[in-house]
Amino acid sequence: MYQALYRKYRPKTFDEVVGQDHITQTLKRQVENGKINHAYLFTGSRGTGKTSCAKIFAKAVNCLNPKNGSPCYECEVCKALENANNVDVLEIDAASNNRVDEIRDIREKVKFLPVNGKYKVYIIDEVHMLTESAFNALLKTLEEPPEHIIFILATTEVHKLPQTILSRCMRFDFHLVPEQTLIEHLKNIFQKENIKCEEDAFNLIAKAGQGSVRDTLSVADCLVAFSGGDIKTKDVMDILGNSGYETNLKICGAIQSKDIGTALSTLSNLEKQGKNMSYVAKDITITFRNLLVCKTCNDSKIMLGFSNEMYDAYMELANKFEVKDLMEDMKIFSSIEAELKYAISPKTLIETAIISCISESEKKN
């Protein structure tokens, strides 16, 4: 049976976790030094490694022979914890088990010693979904936990947690993974899977992942199925609804030359091709940002990671812009991103933004 890439390449050691060195280094040292806290809080955007790190840590603190702070997967405890029926590492989804009764049940069970390892670990995912009474019940356990118990609370919305819970946890903030790191991760996986992919396609896939390893691999999975293992840049644009950098530059160039007709007709053609207007708006915003980088940064080619052809096209247009105009255009398009979610006609919103950019430029002149 085919296994999705994000599942197949889920990290099993801290060294395999992508883009969270500031967290994995601390957790490895705690395992090596035996200085383990009773409660941890993992917070950050989806797909950045919170649950993966929680599972690795749960095994590592129980492992008889940890390797570089990670579980060895060879000792009898590691093998026992790999069994789905083990009772020492328990994962609880707070979204569907958010009532006070479930937490009271945990309070009763924490009294029992672990069966295989040294610690019994409770991983509570989406912990912000707990009710107020459930949080109060959890607080009682966090205040005076048994020595053999570790709680790992994971959430994407840390602001919803009571301060009383936050103050009793060791907090780790998971960052969005940089695009270049995602690209390197993709290249490594594609090489192992014997998947071919054009260089510019890597950039588009990583950009679509928006800092999430899981989302990036999910997009890659879709493209592998579509392309049969030979991913072209055009495939990515077709699947994701991207407009392509040439088209984005054409619209931005038309704005620079105050050619409303070309800008609006190009946008209309994208709509006829079935392109997602929200993606188009986001692409134009990013294009203005990239033009600004080309205009102002000496090492812009390294920063952007573009192919020679793509970089030359950006530089040619960037040289026609004033920095203040690029900043103003980027500001106008950034301001409509939130409105696009609820707009009856996203295309009309983008057209308005295009005209606003040109109008602002004409006022200054």
C-alpha positions as CSV (number, residue, x, y, z in Angstrom):
1,M,0.0,0.0,0.0
2,Y,1.3,3.5,-0.9
3,Q,2.3,5.6,2.1
4,A,2.0,9.4,1.9
5,L,5.3,11.1,1.9
6,Y,4.6,13.1,5.1
7,R,3.9,9.8,6.9
8,K,6.8,7.9,5.4
9,Y,9.3,10.6,6.3
10,R,7.9,11.5,9.7
11,P,11.0,12.0,11.8
12,K,11.9,9.3,14.3
13,T,14.9,11.1,15.9
14,F,15.6,14.7,16.8
15,D,18.2,14.9,14.1
16,E,15.6,14.2,11.5
17,V,13.3,17.1,12.6
18,V,13.4,19.9,10.0
19,G,14.0,23.5,10.9
20,Q,13.5,23.3,14.7
21,D,17.1,23.1,16.0
22,H,16.5,25.6,18.8
23,I,14.0,23.1,20.3
24,T,15.6,19.7,19.4
25,Q,19.0,20.7,20.9
26,T,17.4,21.6,24.3
27,L,15.3,18.4,24.4
28,K,18.3,16.2,23.5
29,R,20.4,17.7,26.3
30,Q,17.6,17.2,28.8
31,V,17.5,13.5,27.8
32,E,21.3,13.2,28.0
33,N,21.5,14.9,31.4
34,G,18.4,13.2,32.8
35,K,16.9,16.6,33.8
36,I,13.3,16.1,32.7
37,N,10.4,18.5,33.4
38,H,7.0,17.2,34.3
39,A,5.1,19.4,31.8
40,Y,5.9,20.8,28.4
41,L,4.1,23.1,26.0
42,F,4.7,22.8,22.3
43,T,3.1,25.6,20.4
44,G,3.3,26.8,16.7
45,S,1.7,26.5,13.3
46,R,0.4,23.2,11.9
47,G,2.9,20.9,10.3
48,T,6.0,22.3,12.0
49,G,6.9,19.1,14.1
50,K,5.1,19.5,17.4
51,T,3.5,16.0,17.6
52,S,6.6,14.4,16.0
53,C,8.9,16.0,18.7
54,A,6.5,14.9,21.4
55,K,6.5,11.3,20.2
56,I,10.3,11.2,19.9
57,F,10.8,12.8,23.3
58,A,8.3,10.4,24.9
59,K,10.4,7.4,23.6
60,A,13.7,9.1,24.3
61,V,13.1,9.7,28.1
62,N,12.2,6.0,28.4
63,C,14.9,4.5,26.1
64,L,17.5,2.4,27.9
65,N,20.3,3.4,25.5
66,P,19.5,6.8,23.9
67,K,21.7,7.9,21.0
68,N,22.5,11.6,20.9
69,G,19.4,12.3,23.0
70,S,17.1,10.3,20.7
71,P,15.6,6.8,21.1
72,C,17.7,3.9,19.9
73,Y,14.7,1.8,18.7
74,E,16.7,-1.3,19.5
75,C,16.2,-1.8,23.3
76,E,13.2,-3.7,24.7
77,V,11.5,-0.5,25.9
78,C,11.7,1.2,22.5
79,K,10.3,-1.9,20.9
80,A,7.5,-2.0,23.4
81,L,6.6,1.7,22.9
82,E,6.5,1.1,19.1
83,N,3.5,-1.1,19.7
84,A,0.3,0.7,19.1
85,N,-1.3,-1.0,22.2
86,N,1.4,0.3,24.7
87,V,0.0,2.2,27.7
88,D,3.0,4.2,28.6
89,V,2.7,6.8,25.8
90,L,-0.8,8.0,25.4
91,E,-2.0,10.4,22.7
92,I,-5.2,12.3,23.5
93,D,-7.0,14.5,21.0
94,A,-8.5,17.4,23.0
95,A,-10.8,18.4,20.1
96,S,-12.9,15.3,20.7
97,N,-12.0,14.6,24.4
98,N,-12.4,18.1,25.8
99,R,-14.8,17.5,28.7
100,V,-13.9,17.5,32.3
101,D,-14.8,13.8,32.6
102,E,-11.9,12.8,30.3
103,I,-9.4,14.9,32.2
104,R,-10.7,13.5,35.5
105,D,-10.1,10.0,34.1
106,I,-6.5,11.0,33.4
107,R,-6.2,12.2,37.0
108,E,-7.2,8.8,38.2
109,K,-4.9,6.9,35.8
110,V,-1.7,8.9,36.5
111,K,-1.5,7.1,39.9
112,F,-0.5,3.9,38.1
113,L,3.2,3.3,37.3
114,P,4.4,2.8,33.8
115,V,4.5,-0.8,32.5
116,N,7.7,-0.7,30.4
117,G,9.7,2.5,30.8
118,K,10.5,5.0,33.5
119,Y,7.9,7.5,32.6
120,K,4.2,7.5,31.5
121,V,3.8,10.3,29.0
122,Y,0.5,12.0,28.1
123,I,0.5,13.9,24.8
124,I,-2.5,16.1,24.6
125,D,-3.0,17.5,21.1
126,E,-5.0,20.7,20.4
127,V,-5.1,21.3,24.1
128,H,-6.7,24.7,23.6
129,M,-9.9,22.9,22.8
130,L,-10.4,21.8,26.4
131,T,-13.3,23.4,28.3
132,E,-12.8,25.7,31.2
133,S,-13.7,23.0,33.8
134,A,-11.4,20.6,32.0
135,F,-8.5,23.0,32.3
136,N,-9.2,23.4,36.0
137,A,-9.1,19.6,36.4
138,L,-5.9,19.4,34.4
139,L,-4.4,22.2,36.6
140,K,-4.8,20.0,39.7
141,T,-2.7,17.3,38.1
142,L,0.0,19.7,36.8
143,E,0.4,21.3,40.3
144,E,1.4,18.1,42.0
145,P,2.2,15.4,39.3
146,P,3.6,12.0,40.3
147,E,7.3,11.7,39.5
148,H,6.6,9.1,36.8
149,I,4.3,11.3,34.8
150,I,5.2,13.7,31.9
151,F,2.6,15.9,30.2
152,I,3.2,17.3,26.7
153,L,0.6,19.8,25.6
154,A,0.5,20.7,21.9
155,T,-1.5,23.6,20.4
156,T,-1.7,26.0,17.5
157,E,-3.5,28.6,19.5
158,V,-1.5,29.2,22.7
159,H,-3.4,32.4,23.4
160,K,-6.4,30.4,24.4
161,L,-4.7,28.6,27.2
162,P,-5.2,29.9,30.8
163,Q,-2.1,31.6,32.3
164,T,-2.3,29.1,35.2
165,I,-1.5,26.3,32.7
166,L,1.2,28.2,30.9
167,S,3.1,29.0,34.0
168,R,3.4,25.3,34.9
169,C,4.9,24.2,31.6
170,M,8.3,24.5,29.9
171,R,7.3,26.3,26.7
172,F,8.8,25.6,23.2
173,D,7.7,27.8,20.2
174,F,7.9,26.0,16.9
175,H,8.8,28.3,14.0
176,L,7.6,28.2,10.4
177,V,10.3,26.4,8.4
178,P,12.2,28.7,5.9
179,E,11.5,28.0,2.2
180,Q,15.2,27.1,1.5
181,T,15.1,24.5,4.2
182,L,11.9,23.0,2.8
183,I,13.5,22.9,-0.7
184,E,16.5,21.0,0.7
185,H,14.2,18.6,2.5
186,L,12.2,18.0,-0.7
187,K,15.3,17.4,-2.8
188,N,16.6,14.9,-0.3
189,I,13.2,13.0,-0.3
190,F,12.9,13.1,-4.1
191,Q,16.3,11.7,-4.5
192,K,15.5,8.8,-2.2
193,E,12.2,8.3,-4.1
194,N,13.7,8.7,-7.5
195,I,11.4,11.6,-8.3
196,K,12.5,14.1,-10.9
197,C,11.6,17.8,-10.4
198,E,12.5,21.0,-12.2
199,E,14.4,23.6,-10.1
200,D,11.7,26.3,-10.2
201,A,9.1,23.7,-9.3
202,F,10.9,23.1,-6.0
203,N,10.5,26.8,-5.2
204,L,6.8,26.8,-5.9
205,I,6.1,23.6,-3.9
206,A,8.0,25.0,-0.9
207,K,6.2,28.4,-1.2
208,A,2.8,26.6,-1.3
209,G,3.8,24.8,2.0
210,Q,3.9,28.2,3.8
211,G,6.4,27.0,6.3
212,S,4.8,23.7,7.1
213,V,6.7,20.5,6.4
214,R,3.5,18.4,6.3
215,D,1.7,20.8,3.9
216,T,4.8,20.9,1.7
217,L,4.9,17.1,1.5
218,S,1.1,16.9,0.9
219,V,1.5,19.2,-2.1
220,A,4.4,17.2,-3.3
221,D,2.3,14.0,-3.0
222,C,-0.4,15.5,-5.2
223,L,2.1,16.5,-7.8
224,V,3.8,13.1,-7.9
225,A,0.5,11.5,-8.5
226,F,-0.3,14.0,-11.3
227,S,3.0,14.0,-13.0
228,G,4.0,10.3,-12.6
229,G,7.2,11.2,-10.8
230,D,8.5,13.8,-13.3
231,I,7.4,17.2,-11.9
232,K,7.5,20.1,-14.3
233,T,7.0,23.8,-13.2
234,K,3.9,24.0,-15.3
235,D,2.4,21.0,-13.4
236,V,2.8,22.9,-10.2
237,M,1.2,26.0,-11.5
238,D,-1.7,24.0,-13.0
239,I,-2.3,22.1,-9.7
240,L,-2.0,25.0,-7.4
241,G,-3.6,27.6,-9.6
242,N,-0.5,29.8,-9.7
243,S,-0.2,32.3,-12.5
244,G,3.5,31.9,-13.2
245,Y,6.2,34.4,-12.7
246,E,6.1,35.7,-16.3
247,T,2.4,36.6,-16.0
248,N,3.0,38.2,-12.5
249,L,5.8,40.3,-13.9
250,K,3.6,41.3,-16.8
251,I,0.9,42.6,-14.4
252,C,3.4,44.4,-12.3
253,G,5.1,45.8,-15.4
254,A,1.8,47.1,-16.6
255,I,1.2,48.8,-13.2
256,Q,4.7,50.4,-13.4
257,S,4.0,51.7,-16.9
258,K,0.4,52.8,-15.9
259,D,-1.1,50.5,-18.5
260,I,-4.4,49.7,-16.9
261,G,-5.7,47.9,-20.0
262,T,-2.9,45.4,-20.2
263,A,-3.0,44.7,-16.4
264,L,-6.8,44.1,-16.4
265,S,-6.9,42.0,-19.6
266,T,-4.0,39.8,-18.2
267,L,-6.0,39.3,-15.0
268,S,-9.1,38.5,-17.0
269,N,-7.2,35.8,-19.0
270,L,-6.1,34.2,-15.7
271,E,-9.7,34.0,-14.6
272,K,-10.7,32.4,-17.9
273,Q,-7.9,29.8,-17.3
274,G,-9.5,28.9,-14.0
275,K,-6.8,30.4,-11.8
276,N,-7.6,30.9,-8.2
277,M,-7.9,34.7,-7.7
278,S,-6.8,34.5,-4.1
279,Y,-3.6,32.8,-5.2
280,V,-3.1,35.4,-8.0
281,A,-3.4,38.3,-5.5
282,K,-0.9,36.6,-3.2
283,D,1.5,35.9,-6.1
284,I,1.4,39.6,-7.1
285,T,2.1,40.7,-3.6
286,I,5.1,38.3,-3.5
287,T,6.2,39.5,-6.9
288,F,6.3,43.1,-5.6
289,R,8.3,41.9,-2.6
290,N,10.8,40.1,-4.7
291,L,11.2,43.1,-7.0
292,L,11.9,45.2,-3.9
293,V,14.6,42.7,-2.8
294,C,16.1,42.8,-6.3
295,K,16.1,46.6,-6.2
296,T,17.6,47.0,-2.7
297,C,19.8,44.0,-1.8
298,N,23.2,43.3,-3.2
299,D,22.9,39.6,-2.6
300,S,19.3,39.4,-3.9
301,K,20.1,36.4,-6.2
302,I,21.2,34.3,-3.3
303,M,18.3,35.4,-1.1
304,L,15.7,34.6,-3.7
305,G,17.2,31.4,-5.1
306,F,15.9,32.1,-8.6
307,S,17.2,30.5,-11.8
308,N,19.4,32.8,-14.0
309,E,16.5,33.3,-16.4
310,M,14.0,34.1,-13.7
311,Y,16.4,36.4,-11.9
312,D,17.3,38.4,-15.0
313,A,13.6,38.9,-15.8
314,Y,13.0,40.3,-12.2
315,M,16.0,42.5,-12.3
316,E,15.0,44.0,-15.7
317,L,11.6,45.1,-14.3
318,A,13.0,46.1,-10.8
319,N,15.3,48.6,-12.4
320,K,12.3,50.5,-13.9
321,F,10.6,50.9,-10.4
322,E,11.3,53.4,-7.7
323,V,11.7,51.9,-4.2
324,K,8.8,54.0,-2.8
325,D,6.5,52.8,-5.5
326,L,7.3,49.1,-4.9
327,M,6.6,49.6,-1.2
328,E,3.3,51.3,-1.9
329,D,2.2,48.7,-4.4
330,M,3.1,45.9,-2.0
331,K,1.2,47.6,0.8
332,I,-2.0,48.0,-1.4
333,F,-2.0,44.3,-2.4
334,S,-1.2,43.1,1.1
335,S,-4.2,45.0,2.5
336,I,-6.7,43.1,0.3
337,E,-5.5,39.5,1.3
338,A,-7.8,39.3,4.3
339,E,-10.8,40.7,2.3
340,L,-10.3,38.1,-0.4
341,K,-11.6,35.3,1.9
342,Y,-15.1,37.0,2.0
343,A,-15.2,38.8,-1.3
344,I,-18.2,38.1,-3.6
345,S,-15.9,38.9,-6.5
346,P,-12.2,38.5,-5.8
347,K,-11.3,39.5,-9.3
348,T,-13.0,42.9,-8.8
349,L,-11.0,43.4,-5.6
350,I,-7.8,42.7,-7.4
351,E,-8.8,45.1,-10.3
352,T,-9.5,47.8,-7.7
353,A,-6.0,47.2,-6.2
354,I,-4.4,47.5,-9.6
355,I,-6.1,50.8,-10.3
356,S,-5.2,52.0,-6.8
357,C,-1.5,51.3,-7.4
358,I,-1.6,53.2,-10.7
359,S,-3.5,56.1,-9.1
360,E,-1.1,56.4,-6.2
361,S,1.8,56.5,-8.6
362,E,0.2,59.2,-10.7
363,K,-0.5,61.4,-7.6
364,K,3.2,61.4,-6.8
365,N,4.1,62.4,-10.3
